[in-house]
Amino acid sequence: MKILDVQSFGVSFDIDDKSSFEAVKNVSFSLAAGEILGLIGESGSGKSVTSQAITRLIDEARCKGQVKFYQQKAETDLLTCDIKTLQAIRRGEISYIFQEPMTALNPLITCGKQILECTTDKSDEHLTSLLHKVELTDTQRMASSYPHELSGGQRQRIMIAMALAKKPKLLIADEPTTALDIAVQTEILQLIKKLSRDEQMAVLFITHDLLSLSGFADNIAVMYHGSMVEINEASHVLSNPQHPYTKALLRSRATYKQRGNSLAEIDHLLEDNEGVLKFVEPETQVLSEEEDSSVELLKLRGVEKSHFTHSLFSTQETKVLHDIDITIHQGDIVGLIGESGSGKSTIAKLILKIWEATQGEIYYDDKDIKNISDLSNDIQLVFQDPFSSLNPKHKIGKAISEVLRTIDKRASKEQLRNKVVLLLQEVGLTASDFDKYPHEFSGGQRQRICIAKSLAKNPKIIVLDEAVSALDVSVQAKVLNLLNDLKRKNGLTYLLISHDMNVVSYFCNKIVVLKQGKIVEIGKTERLISAPQSDYTKTLLEHSIK
């Protein structure tokens, strides 16, 4: 049974009184009950605009075409129906799941109450049933918890429970798994697929990761510059892509097979010849091999970390790291990989002296970091979200100049500007970017700014905390190539925290696999990929290496 039929759909926005911008052009697709359609494309391709505009959620959008929604024997065109009819359909039959559940959930209301707000049946039995559907079996604790008390995967399941509360015919999921580790991501995808089949619910699933749709979506639609350039069965699109852009998306992805070579960037894989797009097979650019250094730059020996909860009569200890031993040599790129809560970020915080280890020692350049007052000249950090790392009220030139001024307080404005311009150029930006604000840049450009900021003090180690996980594969390729270039040019050492085994196996020469605060496996990338010792590592590889 057909649920949604979109034909010749277009969306445009007025720029001023005389001109407009066409964001979505002539898009057509349909969805049947129990069917999953994966909508794939880079940021700016029109995926989210399409998903929101078909239900007229964007007030300023001017839409054309037909969007027919089917209710039993009746059909309604969502673009032309009256607002009362539209609101009734949106309220009762279409649900949305957004990318970041922490911002979508109210931090002041328990999760149980937020779920019941979405349904007319307010009974405890109905709430328990919904939580069981999303496989949250500890129903009492989940219902009484606030969003910050749950893990990322649990919060996403709460969002799915809210979406299911009204028994929708259509579920629109906009990047719901991007920030989740691979194990949780797999669980969420399996859950959505099971619910789609059991409830005969149509799913429009939006993502920028084409390979994540393997084994999940029935069909895949590829968007490029606002147009739908390819739509077919998922297996056909993944194994035999027809459009040059789809081929480029698959070719530019970081995988272990690409290790030792520069990643092909989408700009270089596509050739536009008078409006006709052509896929160009790239020339292999081999990265120069570097000899392993014998210099031990950073050492963790028997490191443990516990959090303590104090009450009137007792103190409760929660151990988050157990007996961690890691050695990072100069020039290494070490990958820390594991599921959420495995201790990856805790290790980074201990190295950066944000937290202090409960037991064990950490040595930098053979000195106990407890005796080093300021490590910021030697170790810098790049976060996952570059936009929240930059002050939106400060021009980027000022943001980087403030870092340089901590090194040389007597430097003139002209000297600072010259140094900042050199840093911007080093990461692929221009001198004209000095006077721009963060919102004037794309996500990839903002990440380059954060990398330039981290380079300002000329550090020896840069900690990359999920620094490429939220980026499109094309932007991810550019940033990884940049990091490789900077490593060779400046002799940098990286510690990469990631949940993506594909990125880690491509980029890192050593891998540390963490689970529940313990190291389950550690070794050189080639050995660990070809002959994993632990079952957990094997599971990560099964879900990741394509």
Phi, psi and omega per residue, in radians:
M1 nan 2.265 -3.120
K2 -1.309 2.385 3.118
I3 -1.865 -0.761 -3.065
L4 -2.403 2.384 3.096
D5 -2.364 1.944 -3.107
V6 -1.883 2.186 -3.095
Q7 -2.311 2.252 3.067
S8 0.861 0.769 -3.052
F9 -1.444 2.345 3.098
G10 -2.448 2.632 3.133
V11 -2.346 2.300 3.075
S12 -2.350 2.746 -3.139
F13 -2.222 2.414 3.080
D14 -1.320 2.225 3.072
I15 -1.507 -0.815 3.032
D16 -2.616 -2.887 -3.083
D17 -1.139 -0.406 -3.004
K18 -1.933 -0.294 -3.046
S19 -2.355 2.777 3.133
S20 -2.499 2.863 3.136
F21 -2.089 2.228 -3.141
E22 -1.602 1.861 -3.057
A23 -1.500 -0.578 -3.138
V24 -2.314 2.321 -3.020
K25 -2.231 2.088 2.917
N26 0.876 0.892 -3.135
V27 -1.567 2.324 3.102
S28 -2.382 2.313 3.039
F29 -2.894 2.878 3.095
S30 -2.420 2.761 3.138
L31 -2.336 2.313 3.079
A32 -1.808 2.900 3.107
A33 -1.046 2.305 3.128
G34 1.360 0.120 -3.111
E35 -1.747 2.520 3.091
I36 -2.022 2.118 3.070
L37 -1.932 2.109 3.075
G38 -1.559 2.149 3.121
L39 -1.827 1.991 -2.965
I40 -2.052 2.597 3.087
G41 2.860 2.880 3.131
E42 -1.323 2.966 3.015
S43 -1.022 2.333 -3.132
G44 1.574 -0.010 -3.119
S45 -1.388 -0.272 3.097
G46 1.897 0.128 -3.089
K47 -1.076 -0.994 -3.064
S48 -1.192 -0.634 3.093
V49 -1.067 -0.756 3.109
T50 -1.055 -0.867 -3.058
S51 -1.126 -0.568 -3.123
Q52 -1.528 -0.578 -3.080
A53 -1.318 -0.451 -3.138
I54 -1.142 -0.374 3.069
T55 -1.915 0.279 3.068
R56 0.996 0.730 3.111
L57 -1.462 -0.254 -3.129
I58 -1.802 1.857 -3.015
D59 -1.065 -0.705 -3.030
E60 -1.443 -0.046 -3.117
A61 -1.380 2.418 3.023
R62 -1.849 2.011 -3.024
C63 -1.880 2.638 3.049
K64 -2.438 2.895 -3.101
G65 1.744 -2.783 3.140
Q66 -2.242 2.406 3.022
V67 -2.291 1.654 -3.079
K68 -1.648 2.223 3.098
F69 -1.964 2.250 -3.005
Y70 -1.796 2.217 3.091
Q71 -2.149 1.865 -3.053
Q72 0.881 -1.971 -3.122
K73 -1.660 -0.170 -3.094
A74 -1.604 2.698 3.037
E75 -2.296 2.507 -3.108
T76 -2.262 2.282 3.030
D77 -1.488 1.944 -3.057
L78 -1.152 -0.334 -3.122
L79 -1.462 -0.409 -3.058
T80 -2.036 -0.175 -3.109
C81 -1.226 2.804 3.133
D82 -1.229 2.778 -3.021
I83 -1.102 -0.563 3.138
K84 -1.147 -0.761 3.106
T85 -1.138 -0.753 3.141
L86 -1.057 -0.797 -3.122
Q87 -1.122 -0.632 3.120
A88 -1.140 -0.691 3.112
I89 -1.209 -0.774 -3.142
R90 -1.122 -0.649 -3.082
R91 -1.280 -0.629 -2.975
G92 -1.898 -0.362 -2.945
E93 -2.278 -0.091 3.112
I94 -2.249 2.255 3.122
S95 -2.121 2.652 3.105
Y96 -2.077 2.501 2.921
I97 -2.146 2.205 -3.075
F98 -1.759 2.987 -2.990
Q99 -1.146 -0.832 -3.003
E100 -1.941 1.766 -3.082
P101 -1.127 -0.459 -3.095
M102 -1.147 -0.583 3.112
T103 -1.522 -0.378 -3.136
A104 -1.453 -0.402 -3.135
L105 -1.660 2.565 3.107
N106 -1.381 2.084 -3.071
P107 -1.213 -0.228 -3.052
L108 -1.743 -0.027 -3.102
I109 -2.133 2.425 3.134
T110 -1.104 2.700 -3.070
C111 -1.112 -0.637 3.127
G112 -1.068 -0.791 3.134
K113 -1.123 -0.650 -3.134
Q114 -1.175 -0.619 3.091
I115 -1.158 -0.782 -3.085
L116 -1.202 -0.374 3.082
E117 -1.119 -0.361 -3.062
C118 -1.620 0.061 -3.079
T119 -2.449 2.701 3.104
T120 -1.406 -0.388 3.118
D121 -1.526 1.834 -3.048
K122 -1.660 0.235 -3.047
S123 -1.317 2.694 3.082
D124 -1.122 -0.580 -3.140
E125 -1.109 -0.706 3.136
H126 -1.180 -0.709 3.110
L127 -1.086 -0.795 3.122
T128 -1.061 -0.726 3.128
S129 -1.078 -0.754 3.136
L130 -1.133 -0.726 3.132
L131 -1.149 -0.656 3.088
H132 -1.151 -0.628 3.131
K133 -1.063 -0.627 3.136
V134 -1.672 0.271 3.013
E135 1.084 0.670 2.963
L136 -1.836 1.584 -2.972
T137 -1.366 -0.433 3.098
D138 -1.447 1.216 -2.912
T139 -1.116 -0.678 -3.087
Q140 -1.138 -0.768 -3.140
R141 -1.185 -0.702 -3.134
M142 -1.126 -0.744 -3.102
A143 -1.158 -0.607 -3.079
S144 -1.596 -0.085 -3.107
S145 -1.462 2.631 2.976
Y146 -1.563 2.741 -3.054
P147 -0.911 -0.680 -3.079
H148 -1.219 -0.245 -3.128
E149 -1.521 -0.040 -3.102
L150 -1.968 2.788 3.087
S151 -1.335 2.970 3.131
G152 -1.040 -0.735 3.124
G153 -1.154 -0.687 3.118
Q154 -1.164 -0.717 3.107
R155 -1.089 -0.691 3.137
Q156 -1.152 -0.608 3.085
R157 -1.175 -0.610 3.058
I158 -1.091 -0.730 3.102
M159 -1.081 -0.693 3.120
I160 -1.167 -0.699 3.098
A161 -1.077 -0.701 3.089
M162 -1.100 -0.705 3.141
A163 -1.166 -0.619 -3.102
L164 -1.405 -0.272 -2.996
A165 -0.989 -0.581 -3.105
K166 -1.732 0.220 3.121
K167 0.901 1.098 -3.056
P168 -1.264 2.700 3.018
K169 -1.511 -0.439 -3.119
L170 -2.291 2.228 3.062
L171 -1.986 2.179 3.080
I172 -1.907 1.993 -3.085
A173 -1.935 1.976 -3.061
D174 -1.791 1.740 3.127
E175 0.906 0.886 -3.032
P176 -1.339 -0.182 -3.056
T177 -2.111 0.104 -3.003
T178 -1.036 -0.763 -3.044
A179 -1.605 0.130 -3.090
L180 -1.665 2.620 3.082
D181 -1.221 2.880 -2.946
I182 -1.084 -0.637 -3.121
A183 -1.172 -0.814 -3.141
V184 -1.183 -0.697 3.116
Q185 -0.995 -0.787 3.133
T186 -1.092 -0.736 3.130
E187 -1.082 -0.757 -3.111
I188 -1.149 -0.737 3.129
L189 -1.119 -0.747 3.108
Q190 -1.105 -0.672 3.139
L191 -1.135 -0.819 -3.140
I192 -1.082 -0.707 3.138
K193 -1.135 -0.751 3.123
K194 -1.082 -0.790 -3.128
L195 -1.152 -0.637 3.101
S196 -1.067 -0.746 3.138
R197 -1.241 -0.814 -3.074
D198 -1.154 -0.718 -3.067
E199 -1.644 -0.006 -3.060
Q200 0.905 0.837 -3.098
M201 -1.804 2.240 3.069
A202 -1.320 2.455 -3.096
V203 -2.225 2.195 2.962
L204 -1.821 1.896 -2.986
F205 -1.913 2.038 -3.065
I206 -1.771 2.300 3.131
T207 -2.730 2.829 3.008
H208 -1.878 0.041 -3.122
D209 -1.855 1.732 -3.059
L210 -1.059 -0.711 -3.054
L211 -1.252 -0.353 3.117
S212 -1.189 -0.290 -3.125
L213 -1.453 -0.157 -3.140
S214 -1.100 2.175 -3.134
G215 1.366 0.027 -3.106
F216 -2.027 -0.976 -3.075
A217 -1.459 2.556 3.025
D218 -1.364 -0.755 3.134
N219 -2.319 2.733 3.119
I220 -2.220 2.311 3.028
A221 -2.019 2.284 -3.076
V222 -1.887 2.209 3.124
M223 -1.908 2.462 -3.130
Y224 -2.543 2.062 3.137
H225 0.923 0.737 3.053
G226 1.504 -0.085 -3.126
S227 -1.972 2.609 3.048
M228 -1.548 1.898 -2.993
V229 -1.674 -0.280 3.125
E230 -2.768 2.384 3.041
I231 -2.550 2.243 -3.078
N232 -2.921 3.129 3.049
E233 -1.052 2.510 -3.041
A234 -0.985 -0.791 -3.099
S235 -1.082 -0.629 -3.126
H236 -1.226 -0.760 -3.123
V237 -1.113 -0.710 -3.085
L238 -1.312 -0.603 -3.081
S239 -1.644 -0.479 -3.068
N240 -2.505 1.126 -3.120
P241 -1.096 2.496 -3.088
Q242 -1.774 -0.690 -3.065
H243 -1.443 2.479 3.141
P244 -0.953 -0.643 -3.121
Y245 -1.176 -0.707 3.099
T246 -1.089 -0.738 3.087
K247 -1.054 -0.724 -3.132
A248 -1.164 -0.663 3.110
L249 -1.050 -0.774 -3.135
L250 -1.212 -0.662 -3.050
R251 -1.273 -0.490 -3.043
S252 -1.527 -0.075 -3.062
R253 -1.283 2.415 3.106
A254 -1.271 2.151 3.054
T255 -2.497 2.945 3.142
Y256 -1.066 -0.539 3.141
K257 -1.100 -0.460 -3.133
Q258 -1.533 -0.030 -3.062
R259 -0.992 2.392 -3.141
G260 1.563 -0.096 3.123
N261 -2.147 2.682 2.975
S262 -1.162 2.505 3.111
L263 -1.299 2.439 3.065
A264 -1.279 2.219 3.140
E265 -1.644 2.513 -3.031
I266 -0.979 -0.657 3.134
D267 -0.993 -0.582 -3.093
H268 -1.547 -0.229 -3.102
L269 -1.609 -0.244 -3.093
L270 -2.015 2.395 3.112
E271 -2.183 2.139 -3.120
D272 -1.728 1.902 -3.128
N273 -1.933 1.645 -3.141
E274 0.941 0.848 3.079
G275 1.512 -0.115 3.106
V276 -1.766 2.067 -3.085
L277 -1.483 2.379 -3.121
K278 -2.321 2.409 3.075
F279 -1.459 2.269 -3.124
V280 -2.003 2.054 3.109
E281 -1.138 2.164 -3.037
P282 -1.353 2.717 2.988
E283 -1.367 2.396 -3.138
T284 -1.240 2.171 3.102
Q285 -1.903 1.792 -3.079
V286 -1.367 2.285 3.075
L287 -1.335 2.450 3.137
S288 -1.136 2.346 -3.135
E289 -1.343 2.498 3.134
E290 -2.079 2.450 3.119
E291 -1.286 2.512 3.089
D292 -1.131 2.338 3.140
S293 -1.483 2.618 3.084
S294 -1.644 -0.077 -3.101
V295 -1.389 2.047 3.116
E296 -1.487 1.829 -3.034
L297 -1.461 -0.706 -3.094
L298 -2.413 2.290 -3.123
K299 -2.304 2.304 3.003
L300 -1.978 2.180 -3.078
R301 -2.213 1.966 3.100
G302 1.025 0.611 -3.051
V303 -1.342 2.281 3.063
E304 -2.306 2.637 3.107
K305 -2.446 2.287 3.099
S306 -2.237 2.616 2.979
H307 -1.913 2.448 -3.072
F308 -2.036 2.322 3.060
T309 -1.943 2.092 -3.065
H310 -1.767 2.336 2.993
S311 -2.172 -3.086 -3.040
L312 -1.073 -0.692 -3.025
F313 -1.978 -0.114 -3.071
S314 -2.652 2.888 3.045
T315 -2.215 2.179 -3.112
Q316 -1.812 2.267 -3.131
E317 -1.816 2.295 3.023
T318 -2.061 1.933 -3.090
K319 -1.528 2.182 -3.097
V320 -1.901 -0.287 3.049
L321 -2.345 2.404 -3.104
H322 -2.201 1.985 2.925
D323 0.826 1.091 -3.100
I324 -1.548 2.149 3.065
D325 -2.142 1.977 3.113
I326 -2.416 2.390 3.025
T327 -2.103 2.187 3.118
I328 -1.981 2.061 3.121
H329 -1.535 2.766 3.101
Q330 -1.043 2.264 3.138
G331 1.568 -0.067 3.104
D332 -1.223 2.673 2.853
I333 -2.118 1.791 -3.053
V334 -1.773 2.232 3.115
G335 -1.756 2.207 3.012
L336 -1.761 2.021 -3.087
I337 -2.266 2.518 -3.137
G338 2.951 2.959 -3.111
E339 -1.307 2.971 3.096
S340 -1.016 2.350 -3.128
G341 1.498 0.117 -3.113
S342 -1.421 -0.262 3.096
G343 1.929 0.129 -3.099
K344 -1.047 -0.965 -3.100
S345 -1.199 -0.493 3.090
T346 -1.097 -0.750 3.102
I347 -1.053 -0.751 3.129
A348 -1.079 -0.726 -3.127
K349 -1.163 -0.591 3.101
L350 -1.214 -0.722 3.128
I351 -1.109 -0.675 -3.102
L352 -1.474 0.020 3.132
K353 1.127 0.423 3.001
I354 -1.270 -0.684 3.004
W355 -2.074 2.865 3.096
E356 -1.986 2.382 -3.128
A357 -1.116 2.496 3.069
T358 -1.267 -0.684 3.078
Q359 -2.497 2.809 3.073
G360 1.617 3.052 -3.102
E361 -2.225 2.592 3.024
I362 -2.157 2.172 -3.117
Y363 -1.995 2.287 2.983
Y364 -1.997 2.112 -3.124
D365 0.935 0.756 3.118
D366 1.154 0.280 3.078
K367 -2.042 2.339 3.082
D368 -1.127 2.194 -3.050
I369 -1.154 -0.268 3.057
K370 -1.097 -0.464 -3.112
N371 -1.679 0.094 3.116
I372 -1.876 2.038 -3.037
S373 -1.254 -0.620 -3.080
D374 -2.419 1.983 -3.136
L375 -1.697 -0.050 -2.988
S376 -1.147 -0.395 3.094
N377 -1.267 -0.371 -3.051
D378 -1.936 -0.506 -3.102
I379 -2.236 2.200 3.120
Q380 -2.160 2.899 -3.025
L381 -2.276 2.387 2.996
V382 -2.074 2.150 -3.068
F383 -1.509 3.006 3.140
Q384 -1.198 -0.809 -3.038
D385 -1.790 1.811 -3.094
P386 -1.184 -0.479 -3.089
F387 -1.178 -0.715 3.135
S388 -1.339 -0.213 3.119
S389 -1.483 -0.231 -3.099
L390 -1.990 2.451 3.103
N391 -1.302 2.052 -3.069
P392 -1.120 -0.304 -3.119
K393 -1.565 -0.163 -3.098
H394 -1.871 2.375 2.992
K395 -1.147 2.635 -3.031
I396 -1.155 -0.511 3.077
G397 -1.048 -0.725 3.116
K398 -1.184 -0.709 -3.110
A399 -1.045 -0.757 -3.126
I400 -1.340 -0.597 3.117
S401 -1.072 -0.619 3.135
E402 -1.082 -0.631 3.101
V403 -1.188 -0.774 -3.133
L404 -1.124 -0.573 -3.108
R405 -1.196 -0.432 3.086
T406 -1.199 -0.376 3.111
I407 -1.521 -0.774 -3.095
D408 -2.305 1.649 -3.083
K409 -1.260 -0.270 -3.116
R410 -1.625 -0.060 -3.094
A411 -1.109 2.429 3.114
S412 -1.346 2.898 3.114
K413 -1.051 -0.676 -3.131
E414 -1.157 -0.737 3.111
Q415 -1.105 -0.746 3.122
L416 -1.102 -0.757 -3.132
R417 -1.067 -0.757 -3.133
N418 -1.078 -0.707 3.136
K419 -1.196 -0.701 3.126
V420 -1.128 -0.742 3.122
V421 -1.043 -0.717 3.106
L422 -1.087 -0.715 3.118
L423 -1.146 -0.738 3.126
L424 -1.093 -0.740 3.129
Q425 -1.161 -0.568 -3.134
E426 -1.138 -0.533 -3.140
V427 -1.737 0.247 3.025
G428 1.570 0.239 3.055
L429 -1.794 -3.088 -3.057
T430 -2.141 2.926 -3.137
A431 -1.090 -0.541 -3.121
S432 -1.194 -0.269 3.135
D433 -1.342 -0.185 -3.084
F434 -0.975 -0.709 -3.021
D435 -1.727 0.348 3.125
K436 -1.750 2.745 3.097
Y437 -1.646 2.763 -3.092
P438 -0.930 -0.647 -3.070
H439 -1.202 -0.204 -3.138
E440 -1.489 0.026 -3.106
F441 -2.015 2.756 3.019
S442 -1.347 2.994 3.137
G443 -1.043 -0.745 3.134
G444 -1.153 -0.665 3.118
Q445 -1.191 -0.675 3.108
R446 -1.119 -0.632 3.102
Q447 -1.168 -0.604 3.060
R448 -1.117 -0.650 3.103
I449 -1.107 -0.762 3.119
C450 -1.114 -0.625 3.083
I451 -1.169 -0.742 3.090
A452 -1.056 -0.700 3.113
K453 -1.101 -0.693 -3.139
S454 -1.232 -0.434 -3.138
L455 -1.438 -0.208 -3.005
A456 -0.991 -0.625 -3.111
K457 -1.615 0.156 3.138
N458 0.929 1.004 -3.081
P459 -1.305 2.918 3.049
K460 -1.683 -0.496 -3.126
I461 -2.208 2.373 2.998
I462 -2.115 2.184 3.067
V463 -1.601 2.114 -3.114
L464 -1.848 1.751 -3.061
D465 -1.604 1.658 -3.106
E466 0.930 0.700 -2.962
A467 -1.207 -0.294 -3.135
V468 -2.168 0.064 -2.995
S469 -1.202 -0.528 -3.082
A470 -1.676 0.111 -3.080
L471 -1.624 2.610 3.005
D472 -1.023 2.714 -3.102
V473 -1.049 -0.592 3.138
S474 -1.195 -0.762 3.121
V475 -1.221 -0.656 3.107
Q476 -1.020 -0.748 3.129
A477 -1.074 -0.741 -3.134
K478 -1.130 -0.749 -3.109
V479 -1.198 -0.717 3.114
L480 -1.129 -0.697 3.074
N481 -1.099 -0.725 3.105
L482 -1.071 -0.801 -3.131
L483 -1.085 -0.687 3.076
N484 -1.104 -0.734 3.129
D485 -1.111 -0.774 -3.128
L486 -1.140 -0.630 3.123
K487 -1.056 -0.821 -3.098
R488 -1.243 -0.596 -3.110
K489 -1.325 -0.719 -3.020
N490 -1.873 0.014 3.135
G491 1.149 0.644 -3.059
L492 -1.362 2.767 3.001
T493 -2.100 2.334 -3.100
Y494 -2.036 2.527 2.902
L495 -2.076 1.894 -3.075
L496 -1.750 2.083 3.044
I497 -1.695 2.171 -3.056
S498 -2.713 2.752 2.999
H499 -1.890 0.064 -3.056
D500 -1.837 1.810 -3.118
M501 -1.119 -0.502 3.104
N502 -1.073 -0.827 3.140
V503 -1.159 -0.784 -3.110
V504 -1.090 -0.770 -3.090
S505 -1.214 -0.470 3.074
Y506 -1.364 -0.786 -2.893
F507 -1.573 -0.550 -2.957
C508 -1.722 2.592 3.048
N509 -1.681 -0.256 3.051
K510 -2.382 2.564 -3.113
I511 -2.264 2.371 3.030
V512 -2.029 2.070 -3.126
V513 -1.740 2.137 -3.096
L514 -1.981 2.515 3.005
K515 -2.609 2.195 3.126
Q516 0.887 0.744 3.046
G517 1.393 0.104 -3.131
K518 -2.123 2.595 3.028
I519 -1.411 2.050 3.132
V520 -1.662 -0.357 3.100
E521 -2.877 2.510 3.125
I522 -2.592 2.448 3.124
G523 2.953 3.134 3.089
K524 -1.176 2.589 -3.025
T525 -1.001 -0.838 -3.077
E526 -1.012 -0.773 -3.126
R527 -1.187 -0.762 -3.052
L528 -1.201 -0.617 3.129
I529 -1.299 -0.719 -3.063
S530 -1.402 -0.524 -3.099
A531 -2.474 1.186 3.133
P532 -1.128 2.482 -3.087
Q533 -1.670 -0.629 -3.058
S534 -1.670 2.654 3.105
D535 -1.125 -0.595 -3.125
Y536 -1.152 -0.734 3.091
T537 -1.091 -0.721 3.110
K538 -1.060 -0.683 3.116
T539 -1.132 -0.775 3.095
L540 -1.023 -0.719 -3.126
L541 -1.198 -0.665 3.125
E542 -1.080 -0.649 -3.103
H543 -1.435 -0.276 -2.922
S544 -1.983 -0.994 -2.983
I545 -1.258 2.022 -3.089
K546 -1.880 nan nan
